[in-house]
Amino acid sequence: MKKDWLIIGVAFAVGVLATFVQCSVTPLLPVLKDRFGLSYADAGLLMTLFALATLVCATPCGLVIQRFGERRVGLWGLASMAAGLALGLLATRWTLHPLFLAGRAVQGIGFALVAVAAPAAIGRYVARPLLPLAMGIWSTWIPCGSLIMFFAAPRLLDRTGLETYWLLLLLALVPGMLAYALVIPPATGGPGKALPSRQVLLEEFGNGKVWAAAIAFAAYTFGFFSLATWITTYLSENLGQTILQAADASILYWPFSMLSNLYGGYFLKRFGTNRWLFILPPAGLAVLWPLYAIPSLGAFYAVLVAMGLIAGIVPTIIFASGPLLAKRPEGIGAAMAVIIIGENLGILVGPEVFGILRQYSGGFTLGFSALSLGALLQILMLYRIWQTGVFGPKPARA
């Protein structure tokens, strides 16, 4: 049990560090927009290119993780993110936007490796009865990392400047590499272990149940990464907030989201047979998204808190379902790769679409209303996961 919790803790910590890198540009988007002279659509590309690199690399990661193991693949991911941050540092110093975009792509590759390897390690090495709670904890990695970044990034920038900001992020990855190397078990078959068989890959990449979870995740991240990318810009442009005030206002969402991640894991273990657990959270999101457009800071806070209290249940269900929906143990890595593909498909499309809607509509109302469509798609996909019965009293096991 102690070893299980140590694996959960280190995997979670490394996921939070990966989120630092993923969200490193969003709290500072207005500053970067001015520094590189970007349009709204070009600014959205800073998240889109990161997500595209993650999307492209998620599948290969799922293929090699069986051979090289969660430890080695995760360390490759951390090293890749460090290299991408180094490129970002140089691009900021020389004001080279193409180099900065290249750095974001390299960071996205590393993020893909960590995002597949860390939860796969939990799914493989943590005891089955502990898995729903473990995935509930794991699913707080993005809210936790985002909370820290939205709080710390504008303050670091105010005191140090952009170049030192990238350097500090790079140094933060070092203890994560050491802990991950020491705690996560090595691949049992060693470097010569064969890749998953063609049959296993075909089974998992053609597994409609896993794709339902992936599509649900895409619909979820379509909304929340649009919000995370543009929230500072919206508050500064529409509600007259400074960059620091806007970043602080957006922080309010993340603690409540983390809380719903955690009790989502409890609800899933206790009420996993109840269909309403899979329907009501995304239905609530569909109602709340358009309300962000109300031009009032008080209304903004109310919607942000209400959304945080229900939103975290969705990724908890998705992450917990991944290892259970895999058809066999050696297919867990491939199944998690499919889910990460879905996650980053939403990140790829959402911020860019939202930025385009803002660019050509002249406001944010149309963009916020469009996010409700993703919530409706989540209802359909989560209901299909419920129909599989993997969270029943006698769940299907991988």
C-alpha positions, 0 to 999 in steps of 0.5 A: 500500500505504501508503494502504491501511494508513492507511485501515485504521488510521484506520477501526480507530481510529474503530471503537475510539472508537465502542466506547468509547461503546458500552461506556461503561456496562458497566464501571460498571453497578452504579454506574449501577444505584444512581445511577438506582435501577434493577432488573436488567431496567432496567439491561439497558435501557441497552445494549438501547436503544443497540442498538435505535437502532443496529439501526433506523439501520443500514439507512438508513445502508446506503442513503445511504452510496453517495450521501454516501460513507463519510467523510461518513456516518462523520463524522455518526456521530461527531458523533451520539455526541458529542451523545449523550454530552453528553446523558448528562453532563446526565442524570448531573448532574440524575439524570434517567434518561429523559434518560440513556436518550435519550442512549444512543439518540442514541449508538446512532444514531452508532454505527450510522453508524460501524459501517457506514461504517468497514468499508465504507471498508475494503471499498471502498478496500483492495486485495482481497489485503489484505482478509482481514488488514484485516478481521482487524485491523478485527474487533479494534475491539470487543475493543480498545475494551472492553479500554481501557474496562474498564481505564480506566472504573472508575479514571476514575470513582474519580478524577474522578466520573461527570460528568467521565467523560462529558466525557472520552469526548466530548473523545476523539472530537475527534481521531478526527473530524479523522483520519477527515476527512483520511484517508478519501476523499470520495464520488467522485460528490459530494453529488448521486450517486444512491442505490443503485438499487432493484434493488441494494437488493433484491438485497442485502437479499434476499441469503440469504448476507449474512443468514447472516453477519448471523444468525451475528453476532446469535448471537455478540453475543447471548452476548458482549454479555450477558457484557460487560454483566453480567460486573462485576455477576456478579463483584461479587455472586457472587465478592465482587469490588469494582467495580475488581477485577471490571473488572480480572478481565474485562479478561483476556478482551479481549487474547486475543480480539484475538489470535484476531481477528488469527490468525483473519484469517491462518487465513482467508486460509490455510485458508479452504477448510477447513470446520472453520475455520467449525465448531470455534470456535463449537462450542468456545463452546457447550461453554465458556458453561455453565462460567462458572457454576462458583463459582470465580475460578480457573475463571472466569479459565480459561474467560475465557482459553479463550474469548478464544483462539477467539472472535475468529475468528468476527467476523473471518470475518463481517466479511471475508465481508460485502464478498465476499458482496455481489453488486456493488460498489455493494451493499457498503454495503447488505450491511454494513448487513445485517451490522450489523443482525445484530450489533445484534440480538444486542446488543438481545436478549442483555443484556436476556434475560440480565438477565431470567433473572437477575431471575427465576431468582435466579442466573446459571446459567440465563443462562450456559447459555442462551448456548450456544444462540447458539453452535449457531446460529453453527455452522449459519450459518458453515457456510453461508458456507463453502459459498458458496466466497467464501474459496476459491482463486478466490473470487467477487468483488463 
